[in-house]
Amino acid sequence: MKNTLSISETNSTNALLWEMVRGNKLPEGFTLHANFQTAGKGQIGNSWESASGKNLLFSTVLYPVHIAPDEQFLVSQLVSIGIKRVLDEYAKDITVKWPNDIYWNDKKIAGILIENSLQGNRIKAVVIGIGLNVNQKEFLSKAPNPVSLLHIIGKRQNRKKLLERICKSIFELYEELDTDKIRSEYAKALYRKDGFHAYSTDTESFRAKIITVCPDGQLVLETDKGDRKEFYFKEVKFII
C-alpha cells in the first residue's frame, strides 16, 4: 500500500511516527504498521494488549490545518466512523462507544489514540493510533471486555487487506470532510444511543440517556430524574 511502512516491532507506533514526523515532512496519510508493540499506548496512559502478528497496530499522520482546534473532535469522529464502516461488513452490532472506542455488543474490538500538535491557532499535525483485534484468540491482560474479529465470525482475516480497507475508508471521509454528515453518522453509531443506562463518576452512580455529543466532544446526558449532565473524556464511566 502506498505510503505505508510495515515493521516487525516498536515500543509504540504513535511514538515512533511522531519521531518520523518531526524529522521529515511525511506525506499526509503516511501509515506506520507494526506486528508487535512493546509499550502500546491507550488513552490517558492506558496500555493496549496485542499478541505478536495477530492484530492491526498502526498509526497515521494527517495535517488538518483546515480544521479549527476547537473542532478537532471531528477527526476522532471521522476515524471512528471510518473503522465502523469497514467492520459493519463483517459483523452486526458494531458501535462507537464515546468518545472513540469501537464496540461489538458490549465488548471492545478497537481503540483509538489521537495526539495533536498545535501551532498558533491551528492544528499542525495529528497522529492517529489504532489498535484493532483481528486474529487474537486469547487475551491475558486485565482488560475487562476484549473481543476480536476471530471471536465474532470464527475466521482469521488477512490483516494487510483489512488495513488497506480501513485506511481507505478513513481517508475518504477526511478528504470529503462533510462535517454535518460525519457528526450525524457518529450520533447514529453511538453505543447506548437509545434508552437509559448506568453511568458513574468519582462521586455518584446514576442512570441516564445520551442527548448529544457536542462539536468539542462533550457528552451530554439526561438522567432518569430529568437532570442534565455534561462530561468531557474521563469524567464519566459507562457501567457495563
Buried (B, 14 or more C-beta within 10 A) or exposed (E): EEBBBBEEEBEBBBBBBBEBBEEEEBEBBBBBBBBBBEEBBBBEEEBBBBBEEBBBBBBBBBBBEEBEBEBBBBBBBBBBBBBBBBBEEBBEEBBBBBBBBBBBBBBBBBBBBBBBBEEEEEBEBBBBBBBBBBBBEEBEEEBEEBBBBBBBEEEEBEBEEBBBBBBBBBBEBBEEBEBEEBBEBBBEBBBBBEEBBEBEEEEEEBBBBBEBBEBEBBBBBBBEEEEEBEBEBEEBEBEB
